[in-house]
Amino acid sequence: METTASLARGILTAIRLGCDVINLSYGEGCQVPNAGRVIQLAEELVWRYKSFFVAAVGNNGPALSTVNAPGGMSSCILGVAAYVSPEMMKSEYSLTSNTMTITADDADEDNNRFVGSTYTWSSVGPTADGSNGVCVCAPGGAITSVSNWTMQKSMLMNGTSMASPHACGCVALLLSACKAGVSQSLLLASNER
């Protein structure tokens, strides 16, 4: 399990190495947002060193104000909830469209189908200080990229800890494209002089 000291060392190492994007996929209960050493370091990482900090918000939903630390506890952190769509339900859980239909007497068929939404147990905001707590949703169901050390090649994982790396990867790709575009523009501008 994580400790404040190990998280602090991790964030300080990210600062020292100049990391552009970091992800934390864990969640601990927290009553007071924007407080504590880890949040102070996260804010320094983001605001002073211009890194992106992405973190899971926890799996304590669907009740309101169930976000965990660090994902939902600071406005400097991109808090990620788990998302599931009808397409994901069908392909990852082998649910057919018939099993995904909600029965209703007078609603038309298109309104009966599930729409994409946060996973039922994904944590949601707001936080105690009124902040949203959740910034984005990312795929968080039936994820197959499980570490080799589990020795269970067919294992499927669910949760915000699976969604957060998806979002972090998207942020990294967007940042990479922005940096490449900026570098390309600077190169073209210098060649024109």
C-alpha positions in Angstrom: 0.0 0.0 0.0 1.0 3.6 -0.5 2.3 5.8 2.2 2.6 9.6 2.4 6.4 9.3 2.4 6.4 7.0 -0.7 4.0 9.3 -2.6 6.0 12.3 -1.7 9.2 10.6 -2.9 7.4 9.7 -6.1 6.2 13.2 -6.8 9.6 14.7 -5.9 11.2 12.2 -8.4 8.7 13.2 -11.1 9.7 16.9 -10.5 13.4 16.0 -10.5 13.1 14.1 -13.8 10.9 16.7 -15.4 8.0 14.4 -16.1 5.3 15.9 -18.3 2.5 13.6 -17.2 2.0 11.3 -14.1 -0.8 8.9 -13.1 -1.8 7.6 -9.7 -4.3 4.7 -9.7 -5.3 4.3 -6.1 -7.8 5.9 -3.8 -8.0 6.6 -0.1 -10.8 8.0 1.8 -10.5 11.7 2.5 -12.7 14.2 4.3 -10.7 17.5 3.8 -10.0 18.5 0.1 -6.9 20.5 -0.8 -5.0 19.6 2.3 -2.0 17.5 3.2 1.6 17.0 2.0 0.8 14.9 -1.1 -1.7 17.6 -2.3 0.9 20.3 -1.6 3.4 18.5 -3.7 0.8 17.7 -6.5 0.0 21.4 -6.6 3.7 22.3 -6.9 4.2 19.7 -9.6 1.3 21.1 -11.6 1.4 24.9 -11.0 5.2 25.4 -10.7 6.6 22.7 -12.9 3.7 22.6 -15.5 3.2 18.8 -15.3 -0.2 17.1 -15.7 -1.3 15.1 -12.8 -4.0 12.4 -13.5 -5.5 10.2 -10.8 -8.4 7.8 -10.1 -11.3 9.1 -8.1 -12.2 5.8 -6.4 -14.8 3.1 -6.6 -17.2 4.1 -3.8 -20.1 5.3 -5.9 -22.8 5.8 -7.0 -23.6 8.0 -4.0 -22.8 11.7 -4.1 -19.5 13.0 -2.6 -17.7 9.6 -2.7 -14.6 10.8 -4.5 -11.3 9.7 -2.9 -7.8 11.2 -2.6 -5.9 12.1 -4.6 -8.1 12.1 -7.7 -11.0 14.2 -6.5 -9.3 16.2 -3.8 -7.6 19.0 -5.6 -8.4 21.2 -8.5 -4.8 20.7 -9.8 -5.5 16.9 -10.4 -7.4 15.6 -13.4 -9.8 13.2 -11.5 -10.9 10.3 -13.6 -14.1 8.2 -13.2 -14.8 4.8 -14.9 -17.0 4.8 -18.0 -18.9 2.1 -19.7 -20.9 2.3 -22.9 -23.4 -0.1 -24.5 -20.7 -1.1 -27.1 -18.3 -1.9 -24.2 -21.0 -3.9 -22.5 -21.7 -5.9 -25.6 -18.1 -6.6 -26.6 -16.5 -6.9 -23.2 -19.3 -8.6 -21.2 -21.1 -10.4 -24.1 -24.3 -8.6 -23.3 -26.7 -8.5 -26.3 -28.9 -5.6 -27.1 -31.9 -7.5 -25.8 -30.3 -7.7 -22.3 -29.4 -4.0 -22.4 -33.0 -2.9 -22.9 -34.9 -1.3 -20.1 -38.5 -2.3 -20.1 -41.0 0.6 -20.2 -44.6 0.5 -21.4 -44.9 3.6 -23.4 -41.3 4.6 -24.3 -40.0 4.0 -27.8 -37.2 1.6 -28.4 -34.4 4.1 -28.9 -35.1 5.7 -25.5 -35.1 2.3 -23.8 -31.4 1.5 -24.5 -28.7 2.2 -22.0 -26.5 5.2 -22.8 -22.8 5.5 -21.9 -22.4 6.4 -18.3 -20.1 6.2 -15.3 -19.8 2.7 -14.0 -22.4 2.0 -11.2 -19.7 2.0 -8.5 -17.5 4.8 -9.8 -17.1 7.6 -7.3 -18.7 10.9 -8.0 -18.5 14.4 -6.6 -18.9 17.0 -5.3 -16.2 17.3 -2.8 -16.7 18.8 0.7 -15.6 22.2 -0.6 -18.1 22.1 -3.5 -15.6 21.2 -6.3 -16.7 18.8 -9.0 -14.3 16.0 -7.9 -14.5 14.2 -11.2 -13.1 15.9 -14.3 -13.4 13.2 -17.0 -14.5 9.6 -17.5 -12.5 7.0 -19.3 -13.0 3.3 -20.1 -12.9 1.4 -16.9 -14.5 -2.0 -17.5 -13.2 -5.4 -18.5 -9.6 -4.1 -19.1 -7.3 -6.9 -20.2 -3.9 -5.2 -19.8 -3.1 -6.8 -16.5 0.4 -7.1 -15.2 2.4 -10.3 -15.9 3.1 -10.8 -12.2 -0.6 -11.7 -11.6 0.1 -14.9 -13.7 -3.6 -14.8 -14.8 -3.5 -14.0 -18.5 -7.3 -14.0 -18.9 -7.9 -11.7 -16.0 -10.2 -8.7 -16.5 -10.0 -5.6 -14.2 -12.6 -2.9 -13.6 -12.5 0.4 -11.9 -11.2 3.9 -11.9 -7.7 2.5 -11.5 -8.1 1.1 -15.0 -9.7 4.3 -16.3 -7.1 6.7 -15.0 -4.2 5.3 -17.1 -6.4 5.5 -20.2 -7.0 9.2 -19.6 -3.3 9.7 -18.7 -2.3 8.1 -22.0 -4.7 10.4 -23.9 -3.2 13.5 -22.1 0.3 12.2 -23.0 -0.7 11.8 -26.7 -2.2 15.3 -26.9 0.7 16.8 -25.2 3.1 15.0 -27.5 1.2 16.3 -30.5 1.2 19.9 -29.2 4.9 19.7 -28.5 5.5 18.3 -32.0 3.3 21.0 -33.6 5.1 23.7 -31.6 8.5 22.3 -32.5 7.5 22.1 -36.1 6.2 25.6 -36.2 9.4 26.9 -34.6 11.5 25.0 -37.1 9.5 26.4 -40.0 9.7 29.9 -38.6 13.5 29.7 -38.1 14.0 28.4 -41.7 12.0 31.3 -43.1 14.4 33.9 -41.5 
